[in-house]
Each structure stands twice: as C-alpha cells, then as structure tokens.
C-alpha cells in the first residue's frame, strides 16, 4: 500500500482554469485525513478518505459556509511522489487534478496575500 502522508503541491482544473493548492495528508492504515489550502478565493478545506493499494479517494469540505463537498479519486505513482486523478461535484462539475510531494509553502504565499490585502484596506 502506498504511503501518502506528507505535504503535496498540486493543481486542479475547473473549466480549463487551473488553481494551485497545498495539501497536508496524514495516513493511518487505510484511513486518510488532512487539510488543503487553495490559492484561489475558496481557501482552506478539510480532507477525509481512504488509501487502498495505490488508489486514493477523499472528500474535500471547504470551511467557507455553503460550499458543496468535492469528491477526489486518484492514483499514486510507482515512486510514491505523484498523484493524478479526477475530482467531481455531484451533478454539477468535474475535472482533472494532480499533485506532487513538495517543499514549497503555499500557506506562506497565502499569508503574504492576506497581509497585503489588510495593508491596502487600512491605508
């Protein structure tokens, strides 16, 4: 069974528009949990799912109220450093996604954006 615990940097595409994200995954046996942070306006989400062999499945729940849950399915590469798959919002939309293990920190980039916005609204 693949071990997907760790930090992942990725992109999902919705209507051909890419959105970068950072995810921290924690795997215990077949169980999977974690959190993600989108570079777009949707922000932070909680993740929960399973890993079976090299197949992953998880549900993404944004912290923002009123957002639908998003189902992700994917496959872990042979070397364990790449994920690819599809996401879907039941009856509404779907698209591809991919992620790789990374060292970049999107949350620091996100924090800089938030700080810039705070400065511009208080100036």
TIKOL-926840 format. One record per residue (C-alpha): x negated, y, z negated; residue number from 0; residue in one letter. Coordinates in steps of 0.25 Angstrom, whole numbers, padded with zeros to 4 digits, always signed. Example, Ala and Ser with C-alpha at 12.3 -4.5 7.8 and 13.67 -1.06 7.14 Angstrom:
BEGIN
rec east->-0049 north->-0018 up->-0031 n->0 res->A
rec east->-0055 north->-0004 up->-0029 n->1 res->S
END
This chain:
BEGIN
rec east->+0000 north->+0000 up->+0000 n->0 res->X
rec east->-0005 north->+0014 up->+0003 n->1 res->X
rec east->-0008 north->+0024 up->-0008 n->2 res->X
rec east->-0003 north->+0038 up->-0004 n->3 res->X
rec east->-0006 north->+0045 up->-0017 n->4 res->X
rec east->-0013 north->+0058 up->-0016 n->5 res->X
rec east->-0012 north->+0071 up->-0008 n->6 res->X
rec east->-0007 north->+0072 up->+0006 n->7 res->X
rec east->-0006 north->+0083 up->+0016 n->8 res->X
rec east->+0004 north->+0082 up->+0027 n->9 res->X
rec east->+0013 north->+0088 up->+0037 n->10 res->X
rec east->+0028 north->+0085 up->+0041 n->11 res->X
rec east->+0034 north->+0090 up->+0053 n->12 res->X
rec east->+0049 north->+0095 up->+0054 n->13 res->X
rec east->+0054 north->+0098 up->+0068 n->14 res->X
rec east->+0039 north->+0099 up->+0072 n->15 res->X
rec east->+0035 north->+0109 up->+0062 n->16 res->X
rec east->+0024 north->+0104 up->+0052 n->17 res->X
rec east->+0024 north->+0106 up->+0037 n->18 res->X
rec east->+0012 north->+0103 up->+0029 n->19 res->X
rec east->+0013 north->+0096 up->+0015 n->20 res->X
rec east->+0005 north->+0091 up->+0004 n->21 res->X
rec east->+0010 north->+0079 up->-0004 n->22 res->X
rec east->+0004 north->+0072 up->-0016 n->23 res->X
rec east->+0009 north->+0058 up->-0017 n->24 res->X
rec east->+0008 north->+0048 up->-0029 n->25 res->X
rec east->+0010 north->+0033 up->-0026 n->26 res->X
rec east->+0013 north->+0023 up->-0037 n->27 res->X
rec east->+0014 north->+0009 up->-0031 n->28 res->X
rec east->+0025 north->+0011 up->-0020 n->29 res->X
rec east->+0030 north->+0024 up->-0026 n->30 res->X
rec east->+0027 north->+0037 up->-0021 n->31 res->X
rec east->+0029 north->+0051 up->-0027 n->32 res->X
rec east->+0023 north->+0065 up->-0025 n->33 res->X
rec east->+0025 north->+0079 up->-0021 n->34 res->X
rec east->+0023 north->+0087 up->-0008 n->35 res->X
rec east->+0021 north->+0102 up->-0004 n->36 res->X
rec east->+0025 north->+0107 up->+0009 n->37 res->X
rec east->+0018 north->+0119 up->+0016 n->38 res->X
rec east->+0032 north->+0124 up->+0020 n->39 res->X
rec east->+0043 north->+0130 up->+0012 n->40 res->X
rec east->+0048 north->+0117 up->+0006 n->41 res->X
rec east->+0037 north->+0116 up->-0004 n->42 res->X
rec east->+0036 north->+0105 up->-0014 n->43 res->X
rec east->+0043 north->+0091 up->-0014 n->44 res->X
rec east->+0043 north->+0078 up->-0022 n->45 res->X
rec east->+0040 north->+0065 up->-0015 n->46 res->X
rec east->+0044 north->+0051 up->-0019 n->47 res->X
rec east->+0043 north->+0038 up->-0011 n->48 res->X
rec east->+0036 north->+0025 up->-0009 n->49 res->X
rec east->+0024 north->+0019 up->-0002 n->50 res->X
rec east->+0025 north->+0005 up->+0004 n->51 res->X
rec east->+0012 north->+0000 up->+0011 n->52 res->X
rec east->+0009 north->+0011 up->+0020 n->53 res->X
rec east->+0023 north->+0017 up->+0021 n->54 res->X
rec east->+0027 north->+0029 up->+0013 n->55 res->X
rec east->+0041 north->+0034 up->+0010 n->56 res->X
rec east->+0044 north->+0046 up->+0001 n->57 res->X
rec east->+0055 north->+0057 up->-0001 n->58 res->X
rec east->+0052 north->+0071 up->-0002 n->59 res->X
rec east->+0060 north->+0080 up->-0011 n->60 res->X
rec east->+0057 north->+0095 up->-0010 n->61 res->X
rec east->+0058 north->+0103 up->-0023 n->62 res->X
rec east->+0066 north->+0114 up->-0016 n->63 res->X
rec east->+0081 north->+0112 up->-0018 n->64 res->X
rec east->+0090 north->+0108 up->-0007 n->65 res->X
rec east->+0079 north->+0101 up->+0001 n->66 res->X
rec east->+0082 north->+0087 up->+0007 n->67 res->X
rec east->+0073 north->+0075 up->+0004 n->68 res->X
rec east->+0064 north->+0071 up->+0014 n->69 res->X
rec east->+0060 north->+0056 up->+0017 n->70 res->X
rec east->+0046 north->+0053 up->+0022 n->71 res->X
rec east->+0041 north->+0040 up->+0027 n->72 res->X
rec east->+0027 north->+0037 up->+0032 n->73 res->X
rec east->+0015 north->+0028 up->+0033 n->74 res->X
rec east->+0001 north->+0029 up->+0026 n->75 res->X
rec east->-0011 north->+0028 up->+0036 n->76 res->X
rec east->-0020 north->+0016 up->+0034 n->77 res->X
rec east->-0031 north->+0024 up->+0027 n->78 res->X
rec east->-0020 north->+0030 up->+0018 n->79 res->X
rec east->-0023 north->+0044 up->+0021 n->80 res->X
rec east->-0012 north->+0048 up->+0031 n->81 res->X
rec east->+0003 north->+0047 up->+0030 n->82 res->X
rec east->+0013 north->+0048 up->+0042 n->83 res->X
rec east->+0028 north->+0047 up->+0043 n->84 res->X
rec east->+0041 north->+0053 up->+0045 n->85 res->X
rec east->+0050 north->+0062 up->+0035 n->86 res->X
rec east->+0065 north->+0064 up->+0036 n->87 res->X
rec east->+0076 north->+0071 up->+0030 n->88 res->X
rec east->+0088 north->+0062 up->+0032 n->89 res->X
rec east->+0097 north->+0066 up->+0043 n->90 res->X
rec east->+0090 north->+0080 up->+0045 n->91 res->X
rec east->+0076 north->+0079 up->+0050 n->92 res->X
rec east->+0063 north->+0071 up->+0051 n->93 res->X
rec east->+0049 north->+0072 up->+0055 n->94 res->X
rec east->+0034 north->+0066 up->+0054 n->95 res->X
rec east->+0025 north->+0069 up->+0043 n->96 res->X
rec east->+0010 north->+0065 up->+0040 n->97 res->X
rec east->+0001 north->+0067 up->+0028 n->98 res->X
rec east->-0014 north->+0064 up->+0025 n->99 res->X
rec east->-0021 north->+0064 up->+0012 n->100 res->X
rec east->-0027 north->+0077 up->+0010 n->101 res->X
rec east->-0035 north->+0087 up->+0001 n->102 res->X
rec east->-0029 north->+0100 up->+0005 n->103 res->X
rec east->-0020 north->+0106 up->-0005 n->104 res->X
rec east->-0007 north->+0112 up->+0002 n->105 res->X
rec east->-0002 north->+0115 up->-0012 n->106 res->X
rec east->-0013 north->+0126 up->-0013 n->107 res->X
rec east->-0009 north->+0131 up->+0000 n->108 res->X
rec east->+0005 north->+0132 up->-0004 n->109 res->X
rec east->+0001 north->+0139 up->-0017 n->110 res->X
rec east->-0006 north->+0149 up->-0009 n->111 res->X
rec east->+0006 north->+0152 up->+0000 n->112 res->X
rec east->+0015 north->+0153 up->-0013 n->113 res->X
rec east->+0005 north->+0163 up->-0019 n->114 res->X
rec east->+0004 north->+0171 up->-0006 n->115 res->X
rec east->+0020 north->+0172 up->-0006 n->116 res->X
rec east->+0020 north->+0176 up->-0020 n->117 res->X
rec east->+0010 north->+0187 up->-0018 n->118 res->X
rec east->+0017 north->+0192 up->-0005 n->119 res->X
rec east->+0031 north->+0193 up->-0013 n->120 res->X
rec east->+0025 north->+0200 up->-0025 n->121 res->X
rec east->+0017 north->+0210 up->-0017 n->122 res->X
END
